[in-house]
């Protein structure tokens, strides 16, 4: 089964409350099954059940079967529920 790695972002205004767009901070990194019709896209929900609509795709593919499902530099944001669901597959 192909998986897609996604970032869940938390949007915050800048500290000076000046004009501009909110800044996105990583809230969590999720895994989702690939969409059966468009394998490069995520299906509607992550393995932990969250909707994928507002999440951003992370351009990452594990190097092999024993490699982590998420990029190593994103370990602190790993979603434990997604990790547990992937281990149960």
C-alpha positions in Angstrom: 0.0 0.0 0.0 1.3 3.4 -1.0 1.3 6.1 1.7 1.4 9.9 1.4 3.1 11.9 4.2 1.2 15.1 5.1 1.8 18.1 7.4 -1.0 19.5 9.5 -0.3 23.2 10.0 -1.3 25.6 12.7 -1.8 29.2 11.4 -0.8 32.0 13.6 -0.6 35.8 13.1 2.8 37.4 13.5 3.7 38.6 16.9 3.5 42.3 15.9 -0.1 41.8 14.7 0.8 43.8 11.6 -0.8 43.2 8.2 0.0 40.0 6.4 -0.9 36.4 6.0 -0.8 34.1 9.0 2.4 32.0 9.3 2.0 28.2 9.2 3.7 26.1 11.9 3.8 22.3 11.8 1.3 20.9 14.3 1.8 17.2 13.3 3.0 14.9 10.6 0.5 12.3 9.4 0.4 9.4 7.0 -2.5 8.7 4.7 -3.2 6.0 2.1 -2.7 7.2 -1.5 -5.9 8.0 -3.4 -6.7 5.0 -5.6 -7.6 7.2 -8.6 -4.6 9.6 -8.2 -1.8 7.8 -6.4 0.3 11.0 -5.9 -2.6 12.5 -3.8 -3.7 11.5 -0.3 -7.1 9.8 0.2 -9.8 11.7 2.2 -8.5 10.7 5.7 -5.2 10.0 7.4 -4.6 6.6 9.0 -5.5 8.2 12.4 -8.9 9.4 11.0 -8.2 13.1 10.4 -9.5 14.8 7.2 -6.6 15.5 4.8 -8.3 18.4 3.0 -6.3 21.2 4.7 -3.0 19.3 5.1 0.0 19.8 2.9 1.8 17.0 1.1 5.4 16.3 2.1 7.6 15.3 -0.8 9.1 12.2 0.9 9.3 8.5 0.1 10.9 6.0 2.5 14.3 4.7 1.3 13.3 1.1 2.1 11.1 -1.2 4.1 12.9 -0.4 7.4 13.1 3.3 6.8 10.8 5.6 8.8 7.5 6.6 7.1 8.2 10.3 7.7 11.3 12.5 7.0 13.9 12.1 9.8 13.9 15.9 10.4 10.2 15.8 11.3 10.4 13.2 14.1 9.3 15.6 16.7 5.9 16.1 14.9 5.2 12.4 14.3 1.6 11.5 14.9 1.6 8.4 17.2 -1.9 7.3 16.1 -0.8 7.3 12.4 2.4 5.4 13.4 0.4 2.8 15.3 -2.0 2.3 12.4 0.9 1.8 10.0 2.5 -0.8 12.2 -0.8 -2.7 12.3 -1.0 -3.0 8.4 
